[in-house]
Amino acid sequence: MSSQAISTVPSPPATAGNLGSELKPTGNASAEVKPCCVCKDEKAARDECMLFSNTDNPQQECQSMVDKYRSCMAGFGFKIA
């Protein structure tokens, strides 16, 4: 019988920065973004304008914010009609 020593490499201590790191996508998957995760400020401003507008035509009043949101989304490759 031969005796073999088993050597293990200690893993780094768990920190907030490395917890779940093996779950994060890598490569092309990490570069892809979801529409819900981009242009949040523009979307919030657009929604607030449309919801709380006191005019008879909120679409006309908020058109500049809608355009900003569309151009922001287009910058990430999303087309909004």
All heavy atoms as a GROMACS GRO file, in nm:
protein
  591
    1MET      N    1   0.082  -0.118   0.000
    1MET     CA    2   0.000   0.000   0.000
    1MET      C    3   0.086   0.124   0.000
    1MET      O    4   0.182   0.132   0.071
    1MET     CB    5  -0.084   0.001   0.127
    1MET     CG    6  -0.221  -0.044   0.094
    1MET     SD    7  -0.341   0.025   0.190
    1MET     CE    8  -0.375  -0.046   0.328
    2SER      N    9   0.045   0.219  -0.079
    2SER     CA   10   0.121   0.343  -0.080
    2SER      C   11   0.038   0.450  -0.012
    2SER      O   12  -0.083   0.454  -0.023
    2SER     CB   13   0.155   0.384  -0.222
    2SER     OG   14   0.037   0.417  -0.291
    3SER      N   15   0.105   0.535   0.055
    3SER     CA   16   0.034   0.644   0.120
    3SER      C   17   0.054   0.770   0.037
    3SER      O   18   0.164   0.803  -0.002
    3SER     CB   19   0.084   0.665   0.262
    3SER     OG   20   0.216   0.710   0.258
    4GLN      N   21  -0.056   0.833   0.004
    4GLN     CA   22  -0.050   0.956  -0.075
    4GLN      C   23  -0.103   1.071   0.010
    4GLN      O   24  -0.204   1.058   0.077
    4GLN     CB   25  -0.135   0.944  -0.201
    4GLN     CG   26  -0.084   0.838  -0.296
    4GLN     CD   27  -0.176   0.828  -0.418
    4GLN    OE1   28  -0.279   0.893  -0.425
    4GLN    NE2   29  -0.136   0.747  -0.513
    5ALA      N   30  -0.033   1.178   0.003
    5ALA     CA   31  -0.077   1.297   0.076
    5ALA      C   32  -0.172   1.376  -0.014
    5ALA      O   33  -0.144   1.397  -0.130
    5ALA     CB   34   0.042   1.382   0.115
    6ILE      N   35  -0.283   1.412   0.040
    6ILE     CA   36  -0.379   1.491  -0.036
    6ILE      C   37  -0.355   1.636  -0.001
    6ILE      O   38  -0.358   1.677   0.115
    6ILE     CB   39  -0.522   1.450  -0.002
    6ILE    CG1   40  -0.544   1.305  -0.041
    6ILE    CG2   41  -0.621   1.540  -0.072
    6ILE    CD1   42  -0.679   1.252  -0.002
    7SER      N   43  -0.333   1.713  -0.105
    7SER     CA   44  -0.305   1.854  -0.087
    7SER      C   45  -0.426   1.934  -0.135
    7SER      O   46  -0.476   1.911  -0.243
    7SER     CB   47  -0.181   1.892  -0.167
    7SER     OG   48  -0.172   2.029  -0.183
    8THR      N   49  -0.473   2.025  -0.055
    8THR     CA   50  -0.584   2.110  -0.095
    8THR      C   51  -0.538   2.254  -0.097
    8THR      O   52  -0.454   2.296  -0.018
    8THR     CB   53  -0.704   2.098   0.002
    8THR    OG1   54  -0.661   2.137   0.131
    8THR    CG2   55  -0.758   1.956   0.004
    9VAL      N   56  -0.595   2.327  -0.191
    9VAL     CA   57  -0.564   2.469  -0.202
    9VAL      C   58  -0.671   2.544  -0.125
    9VAL      O   59  -0.790   2.528  -0.152
    9VAL     CB   60  -0.562   2.514  -0.349
    9VAL    CG1   61  -0.539   2.663  -0.361
    9VAL    CG2   62  -0.460   2.435  -0.427
   10PRO      N   63  -0.632   2.624  -0.028
   10PRO     CA   64  -0.734   2.696   0.048
   10PRO      C   65  -0.803   2.801  -0.039
   10PRO      O   66  -0.741   2.866  -0.122
   10PRO     CB   67  -0.656   2.762   0.162
   10PRO     CG   68  -0.516   2.770   0.112
   10PRO     CD   69  -0.497   2.654   0.017
   11SER      N   70  -0.934   2.812  -0.022
   11SER     CA   71  -1.007   2.914  -0.097
   11SER      C   72  -0.997   3.046  -0.023
   11SER      O   73  -0.981   3.049   0.098
   11SER     CB   74  -1.152   2.872  -0.115
   11SER     OG   75  -1.213   2.853   0.010
   12PRO      N   76  -1.010   3.156  -0.098
   12PRO     CA   77  -1.002   3.287  -0.033
   12PRO      C   78  -1.121   3.306   0.061
   12PRO      O   79  -1.228   3.248   0.040
   12PRO     CB   80  -1.006   3.386  -0.148
   12PRO     CG   81  -1.066   3.311  -0.262
   12PRO     CD   82  -1.033   3.167  -0.241
   13PRO      N   83  -1.104   3.387   0.163
   13PRO     CA   84  -1.216   3.410   0.255
   13PRO      C   85  -1.332   3.480   0.184
   13PRO      O   86  -1.312   3.559   0.092
   13PRO     CB   87  -1.155   3.499   0.364
   13PRO     CG   88  -1.035   3.560   0.302
   13PRO     CD   89  -0.986   3.463   0.198
   14ALA      N   90  -1.452   3.449   0.226
   14ALA     CA   91  -1.571   3.509   0.166
   14ALA      C   92  -1.579   3.657   0.203
   14ALA      O   93  -1.566   3.694   0.319
   14ALA     CB   94  -1.695   3.436   0.213
   15THR      N   95  -1.599   3.739   0.103
   15THR     CA   96  -1.620   3.882   0.123
   15THR      C   97  -1.741   3.925   0.041
   15THR      O   98  -1.790   3.851  -0.043
   15THR     CB   99  -1.498   3.964   0.078
   15THR    OG1  100  -1.483   3.948  -0.063
   15THR    CG2  101  -1.371   3.922   0.148
   16ALA      N  102  -1.787   4.045   0.063
   16ALA     CA  103  -1.901   4.097  -0.013
   16ALA      C  104  -1.868   4.103  -0.161
   16ALA      O  105  -1.955   4.091  -0.246
   16ALA     CB  106  -1.941   4.234   0.039
   17GLY      N  107  -1.742   4.122  -0.195
   17GLY     CA  108  -1.702   4.134  -0.334
   17GLY      C  109  -1.696   4.003  -0.409
   17GLY      O  110  -1.712   4.000  -0.530
   18ASN      N  111  -1.675   3.891  -0.339
   18ASN     CA  112  -1.662   3.766  -0.412
   18ASN      C  113  -1.775   3.668  -0.388
   18ASN      O  114  -1.778   3.561  -0.446
   18ASN     CB  115  -1.526   3.700  -0.385
   18ASN     CG  116  -1.511   3.651  -0.242
   18ASN    OD1  117  -1.604   3.652  -0.164
   18ASN    ND2  118  -1.391   3.609  -0.208
   19LEU      N  119  -1.870   3.699  -0.303
   19LEU     CA  120  -1.984   3.610  -0.283
   19LEU      C  121  -2.068   3.608  -0.410
   19LEU      O  122  -2.105   3.711  -0.463
   19LEU     CB  123  -2.070   3.657  -0.166
   19LEU     CG  124  -2.011   3.635  -0.028
   19LEU    CD1  125  -2.102   3.693   0.079
   19LEU    CD2  126  -1.989   3.488  -0.002
   20GLY      N  127  -2.097   3.492  -0.458
   20GLY     CA  128  -2.178   3.478  -0.578
   20GLY      C  129  -2.105   3.508  -0.706
   20GLY      O  130  -2.167   3.515  -0.811
   21SER      N  131  -1.975   3.525  -0.701
   21SER     CA  132  -1.901   3.559  -0.823
   21SER      C  133  -1.908   3.448  -0.926
   21SER      O  134  -1.903   3.475  -1.046
   21SER     CB  135  -1.756   3.593  -0.791
   21SER     OG  136  -1.691   3.481  -0.734
   22GLU      N  137  -1.923   3.324  -0.882
   22GLU     CA  138  -1.932   3.215  -0.978
   22GLU      C  139  -2.068   3.214  -1.048
   22GLU      O  140  -2.086   3.146  -1.148
   22GLU     CB  141  -1.908   3.079  -0.909
   22GLU     CG  142  -2.014   3.037  -0.811
   22GLU     CD  143  -1.998   3.100  -0.672
   22GLU    OE1  144  -1.901   3.173  -0.648
   22GLU    OE2  145  -2.085   3.077  -0.588
   23LEU      N  146  -2.164   3.290  -0.999
   23LEU     CA  147  -2.295   3.296  -1.060
   23LEU      C  148  -2.306   3.405  -1.166
   23LEU      O  149  -2.401   3.406  -1.243
   23LEU     CB  150  -2.402   3.320  -0.953
   23LEU     CG  151  -2.409   3.216  -0.841
   23LEU    CD1  152  -2.511   3.260  -0.738
   23LEU    CD2  153  -2.442   3.080  -0.897
   24LYS      N  154  -2.212   3.496  -1.169
   24LYS     CA  155  -2.217   3.606  -1.264
   24LYS      C  156  -2.179   3.558  -1.402
   24LYS      O  157  -2.085   3.481  -1.417
   24LYS     CB  158  -2.124   3.719  -1.220
   24LYS     CG  159  -2.166   3.784  -1.091
   24LYS     CD  160  -2.071   3.892  -1.049
   24LYS     CE  161  -2.110   3.949  -0.915
   24LYS     NZ  162  -2.012   4.044  -0.865
   25PRO      N  163  -2.252   3.601  -1.506
   25PRO     CA  164  -2.217   3.558  -1.642
   25PRO      C  165  -2.084   3.618  -1.685
   25PRO      O  166  -2.044   3.725  -1.640
   25PRO     CB  167  -2.332   3.612  -1.727
   25PRO     CG  168  -2.390   3.724  -1.648
   25PRO     CD  169  -2.366   3.690  -1.503
   26THR      N  170  -2.016   3.547  -1.772
   26THR     CA  171  -1.889   3.595  -1.824
   26THR      C  172  -1.894   3.600  -1.975
   26THR      O  173  -1.984   3.544  -2.038
   26THR     CB  174  -1.774   3.502  -1.781
   26THR    OG1  175  -1.802   3.371  -1.829
   26THR    CG2  176  -1.758   3.500  -1.630
   27GLY      N  177  -1.799   3.665  -2.035
   27GLY     CA  178  -1.792   3.672  -2.181
   27GLY      C  179  -1.902   3.757  -2.239
   27GLY      O  180  -1.938   3.860  -2.185
   28ASN      N  181  -1.959   3.711  -2.352
   28ASN     CA  182  -2.064   3.786  -2.421
   28ASN      C  183  -2.189   3.802  -2.337
   28ASN      O  184  -2.259   3.902  -2.348
   28ASN     CB  185  -2.100   3.718  -2.553
   28ASN     CG  186  -1.990   3.730  -2.655
   28ASN    OD1  187  -1.903   3.815  -2.644
   28ASN    ND2  188  -1.991   3.642  -2.754
   29ALA      N  189  -2.219   3.704  -2.254
   29ALA     CA  190  -2.340   3.712  -2.172
   29ALA      C  191  -2.333   3.828  -2.074
   29ALA      O  192  -2.435   3.888  -2.043
   29ALA     CB  193  -2.361   3.581  -2.097
   30SER      N  194  -2.215   3.862  -2.026
   30SER     CA  195  -2.205   3.973  -1.932
   30SER      C  196  -2.216   4.107  -2.002
   30SER      O  197  -2.250   4.207  -1.940
   30SER     CB  198  -2.073   3.965  -1.854
   30SER     OG  199  -1.964   3.983  -1.941
   31ALA      N  200  -2.188   4.111  -2.133
   31ALA     CA  201  -2.196   4.236  -2.208
   31ALA      C  202  -2.340   4.268  -2.246
   31ALA      O  203  -2.374   4.384  -2.268
   31ALA     CB  204  -2.110   4.228  -2.332
   32GLU      N  205  -2.426   4.166  -2.256
   32GLU     CA  206  -2.565   4.188  -2.292
   32GLU      C  207  -2.640   4.249  -2.174
   32GLU      O  208  -2.623   4.206  -2.061
   32GLU     CB  209  -2.630   4.057  -2.333
   32GLU     CG  210  -2.569   3.998  -2.459
   32GLU     CD  211  -2.629   3.862  -2.494
   32GLU    OE1  212  -2.734   3.827  -2.439
   32GLU    OE2  213  -2.566   3.794  -2.575
   33VAL      N  214  -2.722   4.347  -2.203
   33VAL     CA  215  -2.800   4.411  -2.098
   33VAL      C  216  -2.949   4.387  -2.123
   33VAL      O  217  -2.991   4.366  -2.236
   33VAL     CB  218  -2.772   4.562  -2.089
   33VAL    CG1  219  -2.631   4.588  -2.042
   33VAL    CG2  220  -2.798   4.630  -2.220
   34LYS      N  221  -3.026   4.393  -2.019
   34LYS     CA  222  -3.170   4.377  -2.030
   34LYS      C  223  -3.233   4.515  -2.038
   34LYS      O  224  -3.185   4.609  -1.975
   34LYS     CB  225  -3.223   4.301  -1.909
   34LYS     CG  226  -3.170   4.161  -1.899
   34LYS     CD  227  -3.223   4.092  -1.775
   34LYS     CE  228  -3.165   3.954  -1.762
   34LYS     NZ  229  -3.213   3.886  -1.642
   35PRO      N  230  -3.342   4.528  -2.112
   35PRO     CA  231  -3.407   4.660  -2.125
   35PRO      C  232  -3.451   4.719  -1.991
   35PRO      O  233  -3.453   4.840  -1.975
   35PRO     CB  234  -3.528   4.633  -2.214
   35PRO     CG  235  -3.515   4.496  -2.267
   35PRO     CD  236  -3.408   4.426  -2.190
   36CYS      N  237  -3.481   4.632  -1.896
   36CYS     CA  238  -3.528   4.682  -1.766
   36CYS      C  239  -3.416   4.743  -1.683
   36CYS      O  240  -3.442   4.813  -1.585
   36CYS     CB  241  -3.592   4.569  -1.687
   36CYS     SG  242  -3.479   4.434  -1.649
   37CYS      N  243  -3.292   4.718  -1.722
   37CYS     CA  244  -3.178   4.757  -1.639
   37CYS      C  245  -3.103   4.880  -1.689
   37CYS      O  246  -3.002   4.917  -1.630
   37CYS     CB  247  -3.082   4.640  -1.627
   37CYS     SG  248  -3.160   4.493  -1.556
   38VAL      N  249  -3.148   4.939  -1.798
   38VAL     CA  250  -3.079   5.056  -1.852
   38VAL      C  251  -3.176   5.175  -1.860
   38VAL      O  252  -3.296   5.158  -1.858
   38VAL     CB  253  -3.020   5.027  -1.993
   38VAL    CG1  254  -2.912   4.922  -1.984
   38VAL    CG2  255  -3.126   4.986  -2.092
   39CYS      N  256  -3.122   5.292  -1.866
   39CYS     CA  257  -3.199   5.417  -1.883
   39CYS      C  258  -3.304   5.435  -1.773
   39CYS      O  259  -3.414   5.485  -1.799
   39CYS     CB  260  -3.264   5.421  -2.020
   39CYS     SG  261  -3.148   5.401  -2.157
   40LYS      N  262  -3.271   5.398  -1.652
   40LYS     CA  263  -3.369   5.406  -1.543
   40LYS      C  264  -3.409   5.549  -1.511
   40LYS      O  265  -3.526   5.577  -1.485
   40LYS     CB  266  -3.313   5.338  -1.419
   40LYS     CG  267  -3.306   5.188  -1.432
   40LYS     CD  268  -3.259   5.124  -1.304
   40LYS     CE  269  -3.261   4.974  -1.314
   40LYS     NZ  270  -3.228   4.909  -1.188
   41ASP      N  271  -3.312   5.641  -1.513
   41ASP     CA  272  -3.345   5.780  -1.480
   41ASP      C  273  -3.436   5.842  -1.586
   41ASP      O  274  -3.532   5.912  -1.554
   41ASP     CB  275  -3.218   5.863  -1.467
   41ASP     CG  276  -3.135   5.823  -1.347
   41ASP    OD1  277  -3.192   5.766  -1.251
   41ASP    OD2  278  -3.013   5.846  -1.348
   42GLU      N  279  -3.405   5.814  -1.713
   42GLU     CA  280  -3.486   5.867  -1.822
   42GLU      C  281  -3.628   5.810  -1.818
   42GLU      O  282  -3.726   5.880  -1.841
   42GLU     CB  283  -3.422   5.836  -1.958
   42GLU     CG  284  -3.295   5.913  -1.985
   42GLU     CD  285  -3.170   5.848  -1.924
   42GLU    OE1  286  -3.181   5.749  -1.848
   42GLU    OE2  287  -3.060   5.899  -1.953
   43LYS      N  288  -3.637   5.681  -1.788
   43LYS     CA  289  -3.768   5.616  -1.780
   43LYS      C  290  -3.849   5.673  -1.665
   43LYS      O  291  -3.969   5.699  -1.680
   43LYS     CB  292  -3.750   5.465  -1.762
   43LYS     CG  293  -3.880   5.390  -1.759
   43LYS     CD  294  -3.856   5.240  -1.745
   43LYS     CE  295  -3.987   5.165  -1.742
   43LYS     NZ  296  -3.967   5.021  -1.730
   44ALA      N  297  -3.786   5.693  -1.550
   44ALA     CA  298  -3.856   5.747  -1.434
   44ALA      C  299  -3.907   5.889  -1.462
   44ALA      O  300  -4.021   5.922  -1.427
   44ALA     CB  301  -3.766   5.746  -1.312
   45ALA      N  302  -3.824   5.970  -1.526
   45ALA     CA  303  -3.865   6.107  -1.559
   45ALA      C  304  -3.981   6.108  -1.658
   45ALA      O  305  -4.077   6.183  -1.644
   45ALA     CB  306  -3.746   6.185  -1.615
   46ARG      N  307  -3.973   6.020  -1.758
   46ARG     CA  308  -4.079   6.008  -1.858
   46ARG      C  309  -4.209   5.965  -1.792
   46ARG      O  310  -4.315   6.024  -1.814
   46ARG     CB  311  -4.039   5.907  -1.965
   46ARG     CG  312  -4.147   5.882  -2.070
   46ARG     CD  313  -4.136   5.745  -2.130
   46ARG     NE  314  -4.156   5.641  -2.031
   46ARG     CZ  315  -4.148   5.512  -2.057
   46ARG    NH1  316  -4.115   5.472  -2.177
   46ARG    NH2  317  -4.169   5.423  -1.963
   47ASP      N  318  -4.202   5.862  -1.709
   47ASP     CA  319  -4.322   5.810  -1.642
   47ASP      C  320  -4.383   5.913  -1.549
   47ASP      O  321  -4.506   5.930  -1.545
   47ASP     CB  322  -4.290   5.683  -1.566
   47ASP     CG  323  -4.256   5.566  -1.657
   47ASP    OD1  324  -4.277   5.578  -1.780
   47ASP    OD2  325  -4.208   5.463  -1.606
   48GLU      N  326  -4.299   5.982  -1.474
   48GLU     CA  327  -4.350   6.084  -1.381
   48GLU      C  328  -4.419   6.196  -1.457
   48GLU      O  329  -4.526   6.242  -1.417
   48GLU     CB  330  -4.234   6.140  -1.299
   48GLU     CG  331  -4.279   6.235  -1.191
   48GLU     CD  332  -4.165   6.281  -1.102
   48GLU    OE1  333  -4.066   6.207  -1.088
   48GLU    OE2  334  -4.176   6.392  -1.047
   49CYS      N  335  -4.360   6.238  -1.568
   49CYS     CA  336  -4.420   6.343  -1.648
   49CYS      C  337  -4.556   6.299  -1.702
   49CYS      O  338  -4.655   6.373  -1.693
   49CYS     CB  339  -4.327   6.380  -1.764
   49CYS     SG  340  -4.390   6.514  -1.868
   50MET      N  341  -4.563   6.178  -1.756
   50MET     CA  342  -4.688   6.129  -1.815
   50MET      C  343  -4.796   6.108  -1.708
   50MET      O  344  -4.912   6.141  -1.730
   50MET     CB  345  -4.663   5.998  -1.889
   50MET     CG  346  -4.575   6.010  -2.011
   50MET     SD  347  -4.647   6.103  -2.145
   50MET     CE  348  -4.747   5.978  -2.220
   51LEU      N  349  -4.758   6.055  -1.593
   51LEU     CA  350  -4.857   6.024  -1.490
   51LEU      C  351  -4.909   6.146  -1.416
   51LEU      O  352  -5.026   6.149  -1.376
   51LEU     CB  353  -4.797   5.925  -1.389
   51LEU     CG  354  -4.772   5.785  -1.441
   51LEU    CD1  355  -4.694   5.703  -1.339
   51LEU    CD2  356  -4.905   5.716  -1.472
   52PHE      N  357  -4.823   6.244  -1.397
   52PHE     CA  358  -4.861   6.358  -1.315
   52PHE      C  359  -4.881   6.486  -1.394
   52PHE      O  360  -4.886   6.595  -1.337
   52PHE     CB  361  -4.759   6.379  -1.203
   52PHE     CG  362  -4.748   6.260  -1.112
   52PHE    CD1  363  -4.634   6.182  -1.111
   52PHE    CD2  364  -4.854   6.222  -1.031
   52PHE    CE1  365  -4.623   6.071  -1.028
   52PHE    CE2  366  -4.845   6.112  -0.948
   52PHE     CZ  367  -4.730   6.035  -0.947
   53SER      N  368  -4.896   6.474  -1.524
   53SER     CA  369  -4.920   6.591  -1.608
   53SER      C  370  -5.059   6.647  -1.582
   53SER      O  371  -5.155   6.572  -1.565
   53SER     CB  372  -4.906   6.553  -1.756
   53SER     OG  373  -4.941   6.662  -1.836
   54ASN      N  374  -5.068   6.779  -1.579
   54ASN     CA  375  -5.197   6.845  -1.557
   54ASN      C  376  -5.259   6.896  -1.686
   54ASN      O  377  -5.364   6.960  -1.683
   54ASN     CB  378  -5.181   6.962  -1.459
   54ASN     CG  379  -5.146   6.914  -1.320
   54ASN    OD1  380  -5.191   6.808  -1.276
   54ASN    ND2  381  -5.064   6.990  -1.250
   55THR      N  382  -5.196   6.868  -1.798
   55THR     CA  383  -5.248   6.917  -1.926
   55THR      C  384  -5.342   6.815  -1.987
   55THR      O  385  -5.348   6.699  -1.946
   55THR     CB  386  -5.134   6.946  -2.025
   55THR    OG1  387  -5.070   6.822  -2.057
   55THR    CG2  388  -5.034   7.043  -1.968
   56ASP      N  389  -5.415   6.860  -2.089
   56ASP     CA  390  -5.505   6.770  -2.160
   56ASP      C  391  -5.429   6.675  -2.252
   56ASP      O  392  -5.482   6.571  -2.290
   56ASP     CB  393  -5.606   6.851  -2.243
   56ASP     CG  394  -5.704   6.928  -2.155
   56ASP    OD1  395  -5.726   6.885  -2.039
   56ASP    OD2  396  -5.758   7.030  -2.201
   57ASN      N  397  -5.307   6.711  -2.288
   57ASN     CA  398  -5.228   6.629  -2.380
   57ASN      C  399  -5.090   6.602  -2.320
   57ASN      O  400  -4.992   6.667  -2.359
   57ASN     CB  401  -5.218   6.700  -2.515
   57ASN     CG  402  -5.162   6.609  -2.623
   57ASN    OD1  403  -5.122   6.496  -2.596
   57ASN    ND2  404  -5.161   6.659  -2.745
   58PRO      N  405  -5.078   6.506  -2.230
   58PRO     CA  406  -4.949   6.478  -2.168
   58PRO      C  407  -4.846   6.425  -2.268
   58PRO      O  408  -4.726   6.444  -2.248
   58PRO     CB  409  -4.979   6.375  -2.060
   58PRO     CG  410  -5.113   6.321  -2.092
   58PRO     CD  411  -5.184   6.424  -2.173
   59GLN      N  412  -4.891   6.361  -2.377
   59GLN     CA  413  -4.796   6.312  -2.477
   59GLN      C  414  -4.719   6.428  -2.540
   59GLN      O  415  -4.599   6.417  -2.563
   59GLN     CB  416  -4.867   6.233  -2.585
   59GLN     CG  417  -4.916   6.098  -2.536
   59GLN     CD  418  -4.988   6.020  -2.644
   59GLN    OE1  419  -5.047   6.079  -2.734
   59GLN    NE2  420  -4.983   5.889  -2.634
   60GLN      N  421  -4.788   6.537  -2.566
   60GLN     CA  422  -4.722   6.653  -2.626
   60GLN      C  423  -4.632   6.721  -2.524
   60GLN      O  424  -4.519   6.760  -2.555
   60GLN     CB  425  -4.827   6.752  -2.678
   60GLN     CG  426  -4.768   6.871  -2.749
   60GLN     CD  427  -4.875   6.964  -2.804
   60GLN    OE1  428  -4.994   6.942  -2.781
   60GLN    NE2  429  -4.833   7.067  -2.874
   61GLU      N  430  -4.678   6.734  -2.401
   61GLU     CA  431  -4.600   6.800  -2.296
   61GLU      C  432  -4.472   6.723  -2.264
   61GLU      O  433  -4.367   6.782  -2.239
   61GLU     CB  434  -4.683   6.814  -2.168
   61GLU     CG  435  -4.607   6.880  -2.055
   61GLU     CD  436  -4.685   6.880  -1.924
   61GLU    OE1  437  -4.802   6.840  -1.922
   61GLU    OE2  438  -4.626   6.922  -1.823
   62CYS      N  439  -4.478   6.591  -2.266
   62CYS     CA  440  -4.366   6.507  -2.226
   62CYS      C  441  -4.285   6.453  -2.344
   62CYS      O  442  -4.200   6.364  -2.325
   62CYS     CB  443  -4.417   6.391  -2.141
   62CYS     SG  444  -4.511   6.444  -1.996
   63GLN      N  445  -4.307   6.503  -2.463
   63GLN     CA  446  -4.242   6.450  -2.582
   63GLN      C  447  -4.090   6.455  -2.572
   63GLN      O  448  -4.022   6.362  -2.613
   63GLN     CB  449  -4.288   6.527  -2.708
   63GLN     CG  450  -4.236   6.467  -2.838
   63GLN     CD  451  -4.285   6.324  -2.859
   63GLN    OE1  452  -4.403   6.294  -2.838
   63GLN    NE2  453  -4.196   6.236  -2.899
   64SER      N  454  -4.034   6.559  -2.514
   64SER     CA  455  -3.887   6.568  -2.504
   64SER      C  456  -3.832   6.457  -2.414
   64SER      O  457  -3.726   6.400  -2.442
   64SER     CB  458  -3.844   6.705  -2.453
   64SER     OG  459  -3.887   6.724  -2.319
   65MET      N  460  -3.904   6.424  -2.307
   65MET     CA  461  -3.859   6.317  -2.218
   65MET      C  462  -3.873   6.180  -2.284
   65MET      O  463  -3.790   6.092  -2.264
   65MET     CB  464  -3.935   6.322  -2.087
   65MET     CG  465  -3.900   6.444  -2.006
   65MET     SD  466  -3.980   6.441  -1.847
   65MET     CE  467  -3.946   6.606  -1.793
   66VAL      N  468  -3.978   6.164  -2.362
   66VAL     CA  469  -3.997   6.039  -2.436
   66VAL      C  470  -3.884   6.023  -2.537
   66VAL      O  471  -3.827   5.914  -2.552
   66VAL     CB  472  -4.135   6.036  -2.506
   66VAL    CG1  473  -4.147   5.917  -2.599
   66VAL    CG2  474  -4.248   6.035  -2.403
   67ASP      N  475  -3.848   6.132  -2.606
   67ASP     CA  476  -3.738   6.127  -2.703
   67ASP      C  477  -3.605   6.094  -2.636
   67ASP      O  478  -3.525   6.018  -2.690
   67ASP     CB  479  -3.728   6.259  -2.779
   67ASP     CG  480  -3.845   6.281  -2.873
   67ASP    OD1  481  -3.912   6.182  -2.911
   67ASP    OD2  482  -3.872   6.398  -2.908
   68LYS      N  483  -3.580   6.151  -2.518
   68LYS     CA  484  -3.456   6.120  -2.445
   68LYS      C  485  -3.451   5.973  -2.408
   68LYS      O  486  -3.347   5.909  -2.419
   68LYS     CB  487  -3.446   6.206  -2.318
   68LYS     CG  488  -3.410   6.349  -2.343
   68LYS     CD  489  -3.404   6.425  -2.211
   68LYS     CE  490  -3.385   6.574  -2.235
   68LYS     NZ  491  -3.386   6.649  -2.108
   69TYR      N  492  -3.564   5.919  -2.364
   69TYR     CA  493  -3.570   5.778  -2.327
   69TYR      C  494  -3.546   5.689  -2.450
   69TYR      O  495  -3.469   5.594  -2.445
   69TYR     CB  496  -3.705   5.746  -2.263
   69TYR     CG  497  -3.720   5.600  -2.227
   69TYR    CD1  498  -3.644   5.543  -2.127
   69TYR    CD2  499  -3.812   5.519  -2.294
   69TYR    CE1  500  -3.657   5.409  -2.093
   69TYR    CE2  501  -3.827   5.386  -2.261
   69TYR     CZ  502  -3.749   5.331  -2.161
   69TYR     OH  503  -3.762   5.198  -2.129
   70ARG      N  504  -3.608   5.724  -2.561
   70ARG     CA  505  -3.590   5.645  -2.685
   70ARG      C  506  -3.445   5.648  -2.731
   70ARG      O  507  -3.390   5.546  -2.771
   70ARG     CB  508  -3.680   5.700  -2.795
   70ARG     CG  509  -3.822   5.658  -2.783
   70ARG     CD  510  -3.902   5.705  -2.900
   70ARG     NE  511  -4.041   5.663  -2.888
   70ARG     CZ  512  -4.141   5.722  -2.947
   70ARG    NH1  513  -4.122   5.826  -3.026
   70ARG    NH2  514  -4.263   5.677  -2.930
   71SER      N  515  -3.383   5.765  -2.727
   71SER     CA  516  -3.244   5.773  -2.773
   71SER      C  517  -3.150   5.700  -2.677
   71SER      O  518  -3.053   5.637  -2.721
   71SER     CB  519  -3.200   5.919  -2.791
   71SER     OG  520  -3.200   5.987  -2.668
   72CYS      N  521  -3.180   5.703  -2.549
   72CYS     CA  522  -3.100   5.628  -2.453
   72CYS      C  523  -3.110   5.479  -2.480
   72CYS      O  524  -3.009   5.407  -2.484
   72CYS     CB  525  -3.144   5.659  -2.311
   72CYS     SG  526  -3.054   5.568  -2.183
   73MET      N  527  -3.230   5.429  -2.499
   73MET     CA  528  -3.251   5.287  -2.528
   73MET      C  529  -3.186   5.247  -2.659
   73MET      O  530  -3.129   5.138  -2.670
   73MET     CB  531  -3.401   5.254  -2.529
   73MET     CG  532  -3.468   5.266  -2.394
   73MET     SD  533  -3.407   5.152  -2.270
   73MET     CE  534  -3.483   5.001  -2.324
   74ALA      N  535  -3.193   5.334  -2.759
   74ALA     CA  536  -3.130   5.306  -2.888
   74ALA      C  537  -2.978   5.294  -2.872
   74ALA      O  538  -2.915   5.214  -2.942
   74ALA     CB  539  -3.165   5.416  -2.988
   75GLY      N  540  -2.921   5.368  -2.779
   75GLY     CA  541  -2.779   5.360  -2.753
   75GLY      C  542  -2.738   5.223  -2.702
   75GLY      O  543  -2.621   5.183  -2.716
   76PHE      N  544  -2.831   5.149  -2.643
   76PHE     CA  545  -2.805   5.014  -2.595
   76PHE      C  546  -2.853   4.908  -2.694
   76PHE      O  547  -2.849   4.789  -2.666
   76PHE     CB  548  -2.872   4.991  -2.459
   76PHE     CG  549  -2.801   5.062  -2.346
   76PHE    CD1  550  -2.846   5.185  -2.302
   76PHE    CD2  551  -2.691   5.008  -2.286
   76PHE    CE1  552  -2.783   5.253  -2.198
   76PHE    CE2  553  -2.626   5.073  -2.182
   76PHE     CZ  554  -2.673   5.196  -2.139
   77GLY      N  555  -2.902   4.953  -2.810
   77GLY     CA  556  -2.944   4.860  -2.914
   77GLY      C  557  -3.090   4.821  -2.910
   77GLY      O  558  -3.132   4.730  -2.982
   78PHE      N  559  -3.172   4.890  -2.831
   78PHE     CA  560  -3.314   4.859  -2.823
   78PHE      C  561  -3.393   4.958  -2.907
   78PHE      O  562  -3.369   5.078  -2.900
   78PHE     CB  563  -3.363   4.863  -2.679
   78PHE     CG  564  -3.295   4.765  -2.589
   78PHE    CD1  565  -3.202   4.807  -2.496
   78PHE    CD2  566  -3.322   4.630  -2.599
   78PHE    CE1  567  -3.137   4.717  -2.412
   78PHE    CE2  568  -3.258   4.539  -2.516
   78PHE     CZ  569  -3.166   4.582  -2.423
   79LYS      N  570  -3.487   4.907  -2.987
   79LYS     CA  571  -3.573   4.993  -3.068
   79LYS      C  572  -3.708   5.005  -3.000
   79LYS      O  573  -3.770   4.904  -2.967
   79LYS     CB  574  -3.593   4.934  -3.207
   79LYS     CG  575  -3.488   4.971  -3.306
   79LYS     CD  576  -3.532   4.923  -3.442
   79LYS     CE  577  -3.453   4.994  -3.549
   79LYS     NZ  578  -3.497   4.952  -3.682
   80ILE      N  579  -3.754   5.125  -2.980
   80ILE     CA  580  -3.885   5.150  -2.921
   80ILE      C  581  -3.968   5.224  -3.022
   80ILE      O  582  -3.927   5.328  -3.073
   80ILE     CB  583  -3.874   5.232  -2.790
   80ILE    CG1  584  -3.792   5.154  -2.689
   80ILE    CG2  585  -4.012   5.264  -2.735
   80ILE    CD1  586  -3.769   5.227  -2.560
   81ALA      N  587  -4.084   5.171  -3.052
   81ALA     CA  588  -4.173   5.232  -3.154
   81ALA      C  589  -4.233   5.359  -3.103
   81ALA      O  590  -4.248   5.386  -2.991
   81ALA     CB  591  -4.281   5.134  -3.193
   0.00000   0.00000   0.00000
